[in-house]
Amino acid sequence: MSVSETQVAPAVALLARPGAARERLREALSHADVQLVLEDDPNTLEVRVLQEARPQFVVIALEAAIEDALERLEAVLSAPGLTLVFDEAELAARRDGWEAQRWGRHLAAKLHGHQQVLPPGAEEEPSLQLEPGHPAPPPAPQEEALQPHLDQAVSWADEVPADSLYSPPAQLHEPIALEQALAALQPVVPEPLDLPSPPQALAEPAAPAAPPISFDHTAWSLVEESIEAPAPSEVMATIAASQPSFDTDHLSLVDLDAAAPAGARAASLLVLAGIGGPDALRRLLGALPASLSVPVLVHMRLDGGRYGNLVKQMARVSPLPVQLAEAGQPATPGEVHVLADDIGVQAASDGLHFVSDAQGISIAALPADHTALVLLSGADLAHVGPALDLAAAGAWVAGQVGEGCYDPAAATAVVAAGMVAGEPQELAQSIAARWGEQDDNGEAP
């Protein structure tokens, strides 16, 4: 039974420029049992036309050429009750065969709000149920039927051999009181024989008494006489020398903060994503509180490295400022930093700093006790091992589950290892509870 037979097909609008990406998305929607109420180029689409179509979902093929058009349509796209589904136009154009079918099943599951993403024929078999007309189970035997067997057992009771390990005393006859039975089982104690007393041995001479110990209380002392007690002035000088010295004229809170451990000021939230990540990242950042007092680091691999476009997209939904990370700049608390493939991080005494690194972000460079790590859809499997190592050292690690997780391999791996699991909005709530309010050292209360 298809989804369309059990509920009304959702109304979907497709916004994409003409080309291969638009054709791939149209084909996926045609197999998803939806009502395609609008298909148009966002650069030429009028706001009124999109409003009159009244879609429940809007599928958008993201590319740099439609950035201005999305800003123009922002008033309609941000309407309550409207769900946006983003897909990279370049990825959609290349998607074919098994990968296209798999993505289409995930898209259909998201549009219909269910979890059925398996191919046809792989669904779970329904459980077998009893139907009218089948024979009823036989009734339980009645007491009358058991009575002949009980009578036969009673008649054979005297012929059952007794246990040879124990035989009751012959003098006992039933019925008998419990006290009499216990007394009969007690062993008989023989009376003592009257034997002549042995001759007395010669008494040995008593040992001489030890002489009494005398104490000369006039010689008692807690300190040996050979040790001379120091003078009071010498004692005060020794105590003064052992105390640390403070220069009160130059005491500074900045100096005290610099002496604190580096990890306390290097707290951060690292978000890793990939295929299907833009939508999950929008939901995560949109649910974070504006009072988050740690920097948010985002690394999502994009074909072509168009991280500037990703910054613009996320800035529309994030309550925190979003900017592109640059080498030599510090990670600012309360801001979202999008990391390119050649940007890494380094912990210093005053927090995290961005550095040029051809290998990109290194999870091991983050202080475990002050780091939260979230793996969203499409996160690289190579990050799973370092993420679990960081979790073993004290970091908070979570993975995305549920609808919208188009590539769950890495996220599922950390969840299977016992890490936190949830939808992006649920993970954002957990992060807000852990990192929303912090003290001056960057630690959660």
Summary of the structure (lengths in Angstrom):
residues: 445
radius of gyration: 42.0
end to end distance: 52.0
largest distance: 132.9
contacts: 1135
relative contact order: 0.09
helix: 37%
strand: 15%
